């Protein structure tokens, strides 16, 4: 391996002539949490299914853990990959432990691995209950346990925090970070952008099947201009003088106006316009945007970074 757990080249999937994943070049570093983001219908789940060999690509190559994924290599690769895609797995008429015993027999696992997986997701005391009586959050944790039981080198998780309460979400975040620290690569998609922001060191953002950003979190924010806040005691006059400005919100400490996506030259022009309009300017400062704001800006306009 070259330090890359997942690498794709021109990965493409089309259904009935409609392209849902378009020439995707994924690079997922080994031993890190990779946040896979995109609006509903952007191609995230389809991509993850192709990585697991559940859906055949229309074009392109997939390399997992240093080996190209094919029909021949898939049986050899899958024991090293844990996954949970869409709804959590599990037979409702069986107990949690019985579901894990199926995984144990399929993969020839030790009983200690099953016990450890149950303990990690806090299901030990509920292991003998029927899964149909589990809450959604418990079913989600059972799915994670089934993915972890094989001691994988790579985890591919689609919305693993669905159905979890705030304490469960925090526990899941802690778990995934700890697994990455142990050298396990975690690729995770989630609609909870704040959670991804807290755990992922590398991000991939899809829009309409295309990769519009891939890189470190710091790189994303460095290439996305922070909002500009101009403090003034006369925000009404400032709004009249500057197009596309909005009043500062309740999160801002002072009264003024706020502008998004403008660079240094545009900032100088705005300040000059305010001075020319005789609007007092008390302070000009940059305010770092949240991941959600950057994500909405990128996916909303379909732009590239």
PyMOL commands that set and color helices and strands:
alter all, ss='L'
color gray80, all
select helices_A, chain A and resi 44-51+71-78+96-107+111-120+124-126+131-133+136-148+166-181+193-199+217-222+235-241+264-276+291-301
alter helices_A, ss='H'
color red, helices_A
select strands_A, chain A and resi 4-15+18-24+27-29+33-38+59-64+67-68+81-84+154-158+185-189+202-207+210-216+227-231+246-247+256-259+283-287
alter strands_A, ss='S'
color yellow, strands_A
deselect
rebuild
show_as cartoon
